[in-house]
Amino acid sequence: MLEAGKTKFQIDLRRYLREDGVDHKLIHLICEIAEASKYIVNSIRTGDLGVAGTSNLYGEEQLALDVLSDRIMRKRLAKSGVVSNVASEETRDIIAVSPHCAGNYSVAFDPLDGSSLVDVNLAVGTIVSIYAGSDLMQPGQRQVAALYILYGPRTTLVYTTGNGVHEFGMNQLMEYTLLRRNIRLAPKAAIYSPGGLRNRYSPGVENFVSYLEENGAKLRYSGGLVPDVNQVLMKGNGMFFYPHLQGAPKGKLRLLYELNPMAFLLEQAGGAASNGRQRILELQPQAIDDCQPFFCGCCEDVAKAEELIANLG
Ligand code: AFP
């Protein structure tokens, strides 16, 4: 087991995954995704910021960057030779990329989450959820790996394979090297990121905001799930939520592409993730585009959210 804390040494992602005891095909897959992110980061920096003229499954207008990032990811996953099925937030179906790889992995991903923030130069990210075999419609607790790549002032990759949460930074040679291993969350939040419209919050959620504020938590919301969850993890004491709203009882965020991978990462860091009533990782997806309310971060605060929602809705 590798020790917790920061490191001065340049340990690259592949070597770390090997030392972490990860299966060699999964190492290959994670490294292919890391490769894809290099093209995505380049597209964000220099690419077309306009619309693509198409819409995704949720009726949202796609940007040229959404479509390009999706293509980059899909191509790389197909080329990896270890992926059978993929599902992307940007497309409508589960797609068989290499049906002959049925014994290996399937991947659900959001190629460029928060893309509407690129034009105002805020941070965005890629989110990835990996299952063994060909079935993507499984509860998140069956994920074998989850990761995100954050395109901020620096590009970082944060992953778990069920053995803690580890952060890597892209260096000047565009290689990912270890920044922090075994990231851990405190039990209570000092910052919070609340999504959705507050005048549509339920009484339980409204009370939860008051509880956080009374306990001294400061508002820190960027509007991008990846940077918002990343600050919860890296500061080690935060809470993110995008709740059920009046008129949107399932909130906005997608179980397969956003919640399951983030929930796996947060639990692996000693935090928790719930839809307000149930652990996210136990939910059986009903459809590829399932949405769920999301409360994640420090475990005592997630428990408080569940208590207030159980009592007040
Ligand atoms: P886009 O991918 O459509 O930009 O949505 C981003 C996102 O799914 C997630 O990253 C944010 O947490 C959430 O939406 C923000 O939604 P609001 O704009 O409704 O606060």
Residues whose N, C-alpha, C, O or C-beta is under 5 A from the ligand:
A	BS01	AFP	L112 D113 G114 S115 S116 G195 G196 G223 G224 L225 V226
